[in-house]
Amino acid sequence: MEARWVAVIASSVIAFILKYSGNIVPARYLEQPKIKSITSLVPIVMLSALVVVQTFAAGQDLVIDARLAGLVFAIILLLIRAPFIVVVFGAAACAALLRYFGLTN
């Protein structure tokens, strides 16, 4: 078996064990105020990290291109409380138009 398949299978097993261990933690530990405050912030942190990586990464390089303009436009739309679907399509359209007219890579 190739090394990459061993790595895929091993990481799958590790992911399963981590997810399963989260299900067997007693509820009394999760109900503590400090733990509740931390776990309520985890989705926000993970989504923010995903947005940053998807905006500024191209392979192993850091880049600034139309995706950044799309993100800024999305933030502006969120600040004026536009519906989520408008934010998504607006950001995509902004980035696409910048690329179409050759204003960014």
N, C-alpha and C positions, 0 to 999 in steps of 0.2 A: 504494500500500500504506500502511496506517495506521502511525503511529509505534509503536504498541504491538506490532504484528506484527514490525516491524523489530527492536525490542528483544528480543522472544521469540526470533527467529531468531538474532540476534547472541549472546545469552546461551547459546543451545544450542550454537552453534559454539565459543564460548569454553570451555564446559564440556567439550565433546568434546576440544578441543585440550589442556586441562589433564589430562584422564584419559589421553589417549594419551601425553602427555609423561611421565607417571608410569610407563608401561609400557616406555618406551625408555631409562630411566635404567639405566646399567650396575649389575649386582648388587654389584660391589665397593664402590660408594659406599654402598649400602644396608646393607652388612654392617659398617660402622664402628660401634663401640660407642656413640658419642655419637648418631649418627643412629638406631640401633636403640632407644635409650632414649627418644628424642623420638617416634618413630613408634609405639612401643607405648602412649604416652599419648594420642595423637590421638583414638581412638574414645571414650575416657573423657571427654575435654574436650568433644567434639561432642555426646555424649549428655547430659552435664550441662547444656550450654547449651540444648539442646532442651527438657529438663525445666523449666528455669527460665523460658524464654519461654512454654511452654505453661501453666505454673502461674500466672504473674503478669501476663500480657498479655491485654488485651481490645481488639483493634484497636490504636490508638495510645496507649491508657491503661494504667497499671499498676493492678492491682486485687488485693484480697485477698478471696477468697471460698471456697466449698466445695472448690475444687481444692487450696488450701493444706492444709486439714484432711485431704483424701485423701492428699496427699503425706506429711504427718506420720504418718498411719496406716500408709502403705506403709513408711516408714522404720522404724517400730516393728516391723512384721512382719518386715522384713529383719533387724533386730537379733536377733530371737528365732529366726532361721533358718527361717522359714516357706517352703514351696515357692513358686516364682515365680508359679504360676497363682493361688495363694491371695493373694499380695501384690497382683496385678493386680485380681482381683475384689473383694478386701477394700477396696482404695482406691476403686474405682469405687462400691461399695456405700456406703461412708462418705460420699462426696461426694453421691451420689444421695439418701441419707436426709436429710442436712442440707438439701438443696434442697427435698425433698418437705415437710419440716416447717417450711420457711420460716425456718430459722435463719441462712441466708446468702442472697445474691442469687441 
